[in-house]
Amino acid sequence: MTVHPGMTQTAFFNRFGGGRHPLAGERELMPPEHVATAVVAALALPPESMVGELTIRPTWQER
């Protein structure tokens, strides 16, 4: 499965971006737990089903 996370709050942005993504402005970044929840749900599908790609991003993020 390929996971395409959108703008996610990570340690990288805490250390180098002052806790903000430069393109996010004042909008909230997605918590990493949201990505983890989506991945766990995709992996929990029955064996005859699979998710090939998973794109998850904040609702305000266009692409």
N, C-alpha and C positions, 0 to 999 in steps of 0.2 A: 504494500500500500504506500502510495506517495501522499505525504501530508503537506499542504500548502497553507501555513498559518499566516494570517494578516498581522497587523501591528500588535505585537504582544509585549506586555510588560516583562522585561527580562533583566537579569543582573547587568547585562551590557549597558542598557540605557540608564540604570541606576548609577553606574560608575562613570560613564562617559557622556551621557546626555542629560545629567541632572534629573533623571527619572522621567524624562519626556523624549518622545521621538520628534525630531525636527519637523516632520510633516503632519504630526497630529495636532499641533497647536495646543489649545486648551482642552481638547477632547480626551476622553479616557481611553487608555490602551486596554486591550483585552487581557484578562488574567490568564496565566498559563494553565490554570486548572480547567478553563473552558476547553482548551485544546486537548488536554489529557482526557477529559470526559468524553469528547467526541471520538477520540481514538479508541478508548475502551469500548464504547458502544459499537463502533464498527467492527472491532475484533471479536465481539461477543455474538455476532450473527451466526446463524446455523451454518454448518459446514458446506451446504450447497449454495450459499450466498457469499459474496465478497464485495468489498469496496476497493476499487482500483485507485481512486484519487479522492482525497478529502480536502476541500477548501473551506476554511473557517476564518472569519474576520469580523471585526467590530461592525455593527450595523451602519455606522457612518462612513466606513471605508468603501470607496467605489470599487477599487481593484487592488 
